Amino acid sequence: MCTLPCPITFNKTLETMPIDYSRPVPRVKAEDLTRERFEQEFLLPNRPVVIEGLLKGSAAYHKWSMDFFRKEMGELQVGIFDDIPGKEDRSFKSPDLHMKFGEYLDLIEREPTNKRIFLFNLFKHRPELKKDVVFPDIVKNWNKNFRFTFFGGKDSVVRIHQDMDMANVFLTQFHGAKRVILFDPSYSDLLYRYPFGVHSSVDVEHPDYETYPGLHHVKGYETEINNGDTLFIPSGYWHHIVYLEGGFAMALRSWSPHTQRYLRGLLNVGLITHLDEALRYLFGKRWFAWKKAETFRRANRAIQKSPPRKQEELATA
C-alpha cells in the first residue's frame, strides 16, 4: 500500500505515450525585431523565441571562441560540476572538482563528457572583458550585474529546472549547439516541482508515467540553438538542455515585467532558498520526505483539474 499520496493510474495506451514538447519555438532575425514588437509578441505574453544575431553588434560575438579562452585564461583553475545523484531537489552550489580551464576546453572539444561549468563569471577574472558585451535595446530593464557563461561537453544534460530569480533569460550560443525543451510555468505542479525550490526529479526525455502521471497533461516547446542564436527563456519557464556538441553560451538577464513573478524571484533568492537549506539541516531526510509527499499531493490535485490528452493526439504521438 502506498504511504505517500499515490499516483493516479492510467491505461497502457497512455503509459506508452511520449511526453509532448512538440510546440516549435518561433525564430526571428534581430534586425526584424523592434523593442515594441518584442514586447507585444514575446515579453508581455511570456512566450519563447529564438533571435538570430541578437549580439552581433558586440565584440564578444566576433571574438569569443574556445581558442580565445584557451589563450587568455587557459591556466585559470575552474570549478567543474558532474552528474552526481542525491541533489534532485536543489541546485549544485559547490563544484565536484577543479582543473585548468584550458584542459577543460580541450576535454569538451575532444570527447563527450558530463562535466560542465555553469554560472561562470568570466569578468571576475578578466574585468576588461565586460566591454565586449553589449546589452541590446530589445528590453529596458537589464540586470547588468549578472552575466554568466555555461560550458559543457557533447551529450551532457542540464536537468529540468526553473531559474530561482524568475528573471527573463537571453541565452546566446557562442560555440556548438544545444537542444532545449521548455515548459510554461503554469505546468509546475504537473512537472512535480519540489516545494521551496525550482527543481523536479522527472526525466522529460524518458518519462516514467507510472510514477509521474501528471506528465500526460503537459505540453512544451522544443528548439535547437546554434552559434549566434539567442533563446529568449521567459520568466519562470522550465528548461531542459542537452549539449549536442561541446561548446559554451552566455546568459543575459532582464527583470520580468510581471510584478508577481518579479516579487516571487526576490522571495526565492532572499528567503525561500535559505529557509529550505535550514530545514534540510534541521530535519535531514524527514524534510525531503515531506517535500516529496507534498509534490505528489499537488500533482494529483492538478491532474484532477486537467483534461486528458485527446485520442487524436494519441494517434500522432
N, C-alpha and C positions, 0 to 999 in steps of 0.2 A: 504494500500500500504506500502511496506517495505521501511523504510527510510535509513536503512543500506544496504550494499551490500547483496542482497537476496541469500539464499542458493539455489543451483541447485536442482530441483525436480527429484526424482527417482520413478520408478513404485513400486507398492505394494510388488511385489516379492522381490525386492531388499531391501525394507524398513524393512522386517522381518528377514533379514539375520543377524546372529551373527557376531560380529567383528572377523576377522581372526587373531588369535595368535596361530596357530596350529603347527608352526615350533618347533621341540624339540631342547632343548639345549643339546649338547653332554656332556658326563661325562667321565672323565679320572681319574685314580689314580695318586696321586702325585709322587709316585716312578717311574711311567712310563713316566713322563713329564720332559724332559730336558729343559733348557733355550732356546736352539736352536729350539726345536720342538714347544715350546710355542710361540716364536716369529713368526715362519713361519706360524703356523696354526691358531693362535688366536690374538696375539698382533698386528702385522702389518696389517692383514686383518680386524681388528676391529670386531672380531667375539666372541660372548659369549661362556663360557664353565663353567661347574661345576667341580671343582677339589676336589677329595675326600682325606682328610687328609693332606692338604697343611701345616697346622700349627701344625701337631702332634709332631714336634720336639721342641715346645715351652712349657714352664711351664704353660702358660695360657690355653693351650689345655687340660691339665690334671687337673688343679687346679681351674679354674674359674667356679663357679656354683652359683645358687641362694642362697644356704646356705652360701657359702663363702662370698658373698657380704653382706648378712644379718649380718653375724658375724663381718666383718671387717669395714663396712660402714653403718650399719643399722640406726644409729642416724643422719646421714647427711641429711640436708634439700635439696631437689632436685626440680627443676622446671618441671612441668607436663604440657603437651600440650593436648588439647582436640579438637574434631572436631567442630569448630565454623565457620559458614558461613561468607562470606564477604571478604575473602582473596584469592579468586580463582586465582588471577594473581600475587601472590607474596608469599614469604616464611614466615613461622611463626618464628618471631625473639624474641618474649617475651613470657614466659610461662604464662599459664592461671591460674595456682595455684601452691602452694608448699606443699610438705608433706615429712615426713620422708621416706628415701629410703627403709628401712625395711618394713614399712607399705605398700609402693607401691608394693614391691615384693610380699608381702602376697596377695595383691589385684589381681595381674595378674595371680598368681597361683590358686587363689580361684574361679574366675569367669570371664566371658567375659567382656571386657571394651574397650572403645575407647581411654582411657588415655594412652599416650605414652611419653617416654623420647627419644629425639634424639640429635645427636651431643654432647653426654655427654662425657666430658673429665675426665675420671677416674683419670688420672695421675696428674691433677691439685690438687686433694685432697690427693692422695696417690702416690707421685712420685716414690716410691720404686717399684711399680707395672710395671714400664717400663721394668725392667729386665725380666719380664715374657713373653714379646713379642719378638719373633724372626722374622726378615724380611727374607723370603726365597730368595734363589738365583735365583728365576724364572725371575726377572727383575733386572735391574741395576740402575734405577733412581727412587727409592722410595722417596716419600715426607714424611720423618720421623717426621715432625712437626705436622702431622695430623693423630691421631689415636683415632677415636671416637667410642663409643658404642651406641646401639639403643635398647630400651626396649619397649615392647608392650604386650597388653593382647589379648586373643583369639578374633578373628573377627575384630580387629582394622585394619584400612586400611591406607596406605601411598599413597596419591593420585598421579597420574601420573605426573612426572616431569623429568627434566634433572638436573644433578649437575652443579652448576654455574661455578666451576673452570675447567670443562671439563676434569677432571683427569680420569684415569682408576681406577676403584674401585674393591677391592677384599673383598667381604662381606662374613665373616665367621660366621656361626651359631654355638653358644655355647650351647643353650638350646631351646627346642621347634622346631617348623617347620614353614616355610613360603612358600607361593606360590608367584612366581614372574612372571610378564608379562613384556616383553621387546620389544621395537621398535627401529629400526635403526634411527639415526638422520636425514637421508635423508627424512623421513616422517614428519618432524617438521611442515611444513605448513599444511599438511593434518590432523595433530593432533591438529591443531588450537592453536599453540603456540602464546602466547601474545608477542608483540614486547617489547623490553627492559627487557625480562625476560626469565625464563626457565619453565614456568608453562602453563597448559591448564585447561579448565573447563570441558573437556569431561569426561564421565564415561565409561571407556573401558569395564567394565563388564555389563553395562546396557546402551548400546549406543542409543542415540537419533539421528537417521539418518535424521529425518526431519530438525533438527537444524544443524546437523553436517554431511552433506552428504559425506564429504571427507573421513570419516571413512570406506566407501566402498572400498577404494583404498589402505588401509594399510595392511601389513602382518607382524605379530610379532611372538615372541617366548613365550613359557610358560615352567616353570620348578618349581620344589619343592626342597628346601634345608632343610636338617636336621642336627642334631648335627654333627659337624666335617666337613661339606661341606663348600667349599668356592666358591661363584659365582663370576666369573670374569665379571664385567659390563664394557664393553669398553667405551672409551671416547665418551661423547655426547649421549649415549643411553638413551632413555626414559625408566623409570621403574615405575611399579605399583606393590605395595607389600601388600599382605594380610597375617596377622598372623593367622596361622591355630591352634596355641597353644600359650599360654603365654610364653614368652621367651626373649632372647636377642642375639645380634650379635655384632661383631666389624668390622669396615671398615678400611682397609689399602688402601693407595692411591699411585699411581705412575703417573708421568707425561706422557702425550701422546707423542709417538714418531713422531706424525704428527704435523709439525710446525704450520699449520693453526689452528688446534684445541688447541694447547698449547697457542698460542697467543690470541685466542678467549677467553680462560679461564682467562688469565691475564686481558684482556679488561673488561670482565664481572665483575670480582671481584674489579678491580681497578677503574673503571669508570662507567660502564653502570648501575649497581645496585644503585649507589649513584645518578646518573642523574635521574633514574626512581623515586626514593624517593623524590627528589627535585621537579620534575614536578608534582608529585602527591600532594605535599604540596601546590604548587602554584596554580594549576588548579583544584584540587579535582575531582569531578565526571566527569568533562569535559575531563580530561586526560584519565580516564578509558574508557569513551565512544569512544574516538579516538582510543585507543588501541583495543577495541573490533571490531570497524569498520574495522580497518586495518587487524586484524586477519582474518576476513571473506573475505576481498579483496584478501589476499594472498592465502587463501584456495581455493577460486573459480578459481584463476589463475592456481593453482596446479591441480585442478580437470580437467580442460580443457586439461592439458598435460598428464593426466594419463589414461591408458586403463581401461575400465570397467572390473569387475570380470567376468570370463567366465561362461557359462552355466553349464559346468561340475563341477565347484566349487559350484554353487547353489545347485546341486543335493546332495552334501555331506555336505553342511553347516547345 
